[in-house]
C-alpha cells in the first residue's frame, strides 16, 4: 500500500482468534488442549495486516473470554486510554477478543471510553491454527475498519464475518457458525469487502466518547446479577443474589417483560429495600415497554437491551447514581 500507513494499536486479550489447536482439524477441543498467541505473535502469523496499517501491538492478556469480566473491562479501559494519551499518532484501536463475551466488553468500552479514535473489537469462530480459519480476514478487516475515518463517532464496534456491528445491539446467536453475531432488531452498520469499508447507517443512542461515564479511576463496579425466568421459577436465585451483595438485578423475564408470581413478589420486596431492578426479556429481541404497573412498582425498562447488555449498563450507571428517575433516563438514552 502506497503512502503513509495508519498506525493501529492492537490490544490482545486472547480468545479463539489467537488460539492454536493440536492440528488443523482441531476446531472444537482447542480451548481445553491448545495454547494462545500473544497479540504480537498473532500479527506475525497473519502479517498481511502490515501491508495496510502500521501495527502497534499491546499485550494485555492471552486468555479465553469466559475469563473476562468487570475487572478486566476496567483494566482494558485504562490500557486503551493510556495508549491513546501516550501516542496521539495512533489512528485507531483493535481489541482481539473471544466471542463468548465480546458483546459485553464492546458495550462497556462504548459506554466508558473517552477517546476520539475508533475502537474495534474482533474475534474468530475458528482458531488461528484451524483449516479455513476466519482469524486472518477478521483481523485484517478490523484493522481496516479502525483506520477508516467514517468509523469515528460510531462508538465501539464489533467486527466479524465482514460485518460491522454496533456495540449496543450486537449479540452472539450461534455457537459455531461464522455468521454468529447479529443485531436482531436493527441490523449491521456496515460491511467490509475487498474494495473497502462501507457504512450504511449510524447508531443514535449515546456512545463513546460523548457519555457521562468516566471509569479511568474506578477500581470496582457494583455487583449486578441476571435472574432468569422460566416456567415455575421461584425466588431462590433472587434471594441468593441479594444476600451475595447485589446492588442491582436484571430480570430476564418472559417476553415482553413478565415474571412468575413468586419472582414478582421477591422483586417487589427488594426494590423497597433499595435494590435496583431492570426488566429485560429472554426472547433475544424486542422492547420491554414502559408499562404503567412496572413503573409504579419501581422497575426500570431495559428497552431493547438483552439481559447481559442491560447488566453492563446498570453496573456502569449504578457507579454514578442510584436514583430511579436518573437510571430510567440513562436506560432511555444509552
N, C-alpha and C positions, 0 to 999 in steps of 0.2 A: 504494500500500500504506500503510495507516494505521499510526501509531505510529513508534517509532524503528526505523530500518533497521539491520541488522547491518553492521558495517564489514568488508569483504572486500578483502584485498590481492591484486592481480592482477600476477603476475610474468611478464613476457613474454619468451619465448625464440625466437619466430618460428614456423616450420612452416606447413603448409597452412592452418591456421585463420587465419593473418594474411596470406595470400598474395593478391596482386592480379594476375590474368592479363590477357591482351590484351583479352578480351571475355568475355561471359557463357558462351560455349561453350568457353572455354579451360579444360578440365578435366584436361588431360594435360601440356601443354608449359609450364605456368606456372612450375615450379621453375627452368627454364632461361631463360625470357624475361620473367618478371614481376618484381614487387617485393614487399616485405613491409612491413606496417604495424607500427609500434611499438605496444606494448600500450595506451597511452592513446588512440591513434588507432583501435585495434580497438574499444575500449569506446565511443568516439564513433560509430563506424559502426553498432554494434548497441546503441544506448543504452537499449533496453528493460530491460537489466540494472539500470539506475539506479532503476527502479520497485520492485525487490526488495531491493537492497543498496546501501550506500554504497561505491562502488569507490575503492580506493587503488591507482593504477597505479604499478608499479615497473619501469622499463626495465632489462632485463638484456641481451638480445641480440635481434636480428631476423635469424635465420639458419635454414637447414634443419637438421633433426635429425640428418642424416648428419654434421654438423659438431660434434655434441655428444658428448663422451666424458668420461673421468675428470677431466680438468682442469676442465671446465665443471660437472661434478657437485659437485666440492668448492667451487667458487665459488658455485653455487646454494645449497648448504647454508649457507654463510656469509651470503649475502644474506637468506635467509629467517630465519635465526637472529637476525640483527641487526635486521631489521624487527620481529620479534616482541618483542624486548627494548626497542626504541625506542618502540613504541606498543602497550602492553598491551591497549588497547581493540579491537585487531583480533580479529575473531571467527574468521576462517579465511583460508586462502590458496588461490588458484587459480593454477596454473602452466600457461600456454599453451605448447604443445609440438608439434613434428612427430610424426607417428605412427610413423615408421620406427624410432626408437629410444626411444620414450616408455616402453616397458615396462622398459627398463634404468634410465632416470632415476628412474622412480617407485619401483622396488625399492631403488635406492641411498638415496633420501630416506627410505623407510620403515625402512631399516636404521640410519640415522645421525642423523636429526633428533631433537632433544631438547625440542621444543616441544609444548605440550598442544593447540594449535589444529589442527583438521583441515587437511590439505593434499590438494588435488585436482588431479591433472594432467589436462589436457583438450587434445584436438586436433580435427581435422576431416578428412574424406576428400575434401571438395571445397573449393576455395579460397573465400575470403570474397567474391570477385567473381563466382563461378560461379552458374549457374542452379541452383536448388534446393540451394544450399549448406546444409550442416549446421552451419556455423560459428556461426550465431546461436543456435540452440536448444542446442547443446552448451555454448557459453559461459554461457548463462543457467542451464542445469541444473547446470553445475559450480559456479556461484556459489550456487545453492540448496542443493546438497549440502554445500559448505563452511560454509554458515551453519546447517545443521541440527545440533542438539545431539547427535543419535544418531550423527553421523559421528565424534565424539570417541572415541578409543581404538581405532579401526578400522585404524590405520596410515595411511600414504599411500594414496590411492585413485586410480583411473583412471576417468574418465567419458567415455563416447562412446555415441551411439546410444541414449540414455535408460537406459543400464545402468551400474551402479556395480560396479567390479571390484576385487578385492584385488591389491595390488602384487606379492605373491609369485607369484601364479598366472596373471596375465593375460598374454596374448601376442597378437601380430598374426598373423592367419591368412589374410587376403585382401588382395590388392594395392589394389583399388579399391572394393570393396563397403562399404556403410555398417556392416554387422554384422561388421567385420573383427576386433574384439577379443573374445577368448574366454578363459575359464578352463577348459581342457579337461576336467580330472578332477572339478572341484568346482562349477563354475557361478558365476553372479553373486552378489554380496552383496545387491543391491537394485536398485530401478528408480526413475526419476523421471518422474512423469506430471503432467498438468495440475493434479491435486489435491494434489501434494506429493511428498516423498521417502519411499520405503518400503523398509525393510530387512527381510530375511528370514533372514539368517544372519550370523555374525561369524567372522573368521579366528581361528585358535587359535595359530599359530606366532608367536614373538616378533616384535615390531614397535615402531615409534616410539610413544611416547618412551621406552619401557622396554627399551632394548637396552644392550649393553656397549660399543658403538662410538661414540666421540666424535671427529668429524672436523673440528671447527671450527679446530683449529690444525695440521691435516695439510696439507702442501703438495703431496704426490705420493703416489700409490698404487703398490704393487708391480706390475710388469708380469705380466699373466696373459693367455695366448692360448688360443684354442679350436682343437682339432685335429679336423678332420672325418674320418670313417671311411666308406669306400666299397669296393666290390669291387676288390681288388688294391692298396689304399692301402699305402704303404711308410713309411719313417722319415724321409723328406726334410723334411717340414714340422716334425716334432718336433725334429730336429737344428737346423734353422734358427731356430726359436723360442728354444731354449735358448741358441744362440750369440748371439742378439739380446738376451739378458739376462732371459728369462722366469724368474720365481721360482715360478710355478705354471702348470699346464696343465689345461685341461678337455678331456676326451676325449668327443667327440660320437659315441659308438660305435653299432654295430648294437644294436637293441633285443633283449634287455633290459639291454644294457651289455657288449657283446662287441666284440673287436677282431681285426684281421688278425694273423697270426703276426709279421710284421715290426714292427707297431706294439707288440705285446706285448713284444717283445724290447727295443725302444728305450725304452719307458716303464720297464721294469724297471731298465735301466741308469741312467736319470736319477733315478729315485726313490732309488737307492742313493747318488747324488751330491748329494741334498738338495733336488731339485725336487719340489714338491707336485703330485700328480696326482689330480684329481677325475673320477670316471667318471659321465658323463651318457649320454643316448642321443639319437638323431636322430629318433625316431618322432614327437615332438611332444606326447606324453603318456605317463603311466605311470611307475612307480617303477623305479629301479635297486636291486635287492635287495642287502643286505649279504652277499654270497656269501663263504663262508669263504676261498676261494682269493684273491679280491680283497683281503680284509683282510690275509691273510698276506703278500701282496706289497707292502703299503703304500698301496694305493689308498684313496680316500675316496669313499663313495657320495654322489651328488648328490640322492638320494631322488627327488622328483618335479620338481625344478628342471630346466628346459630348459638347454641349454648356455650361452646368453647370460646367463641368471639365475644359473647356477652360477658363471660368471666374476665377476659383480658381487660375490656373497657371498665368493668366495675372495679377491678383491682386498682387500675390507674386512677379512676375517678375518686375512689374512697381515700386515696392518698392526698386528695385535695379537699374533699368535703364529705360530710355525712348528711347534709340537708336534703330531704327527699325532693323538694322542688328543684334544687340545683342539679341533683342527679337526673331528674326527668329531663331537664334542659340538655344536659350532656348527652343523654341517650337519644335525644331528638336531633342533635347537631352533628354527632360523630357516626 
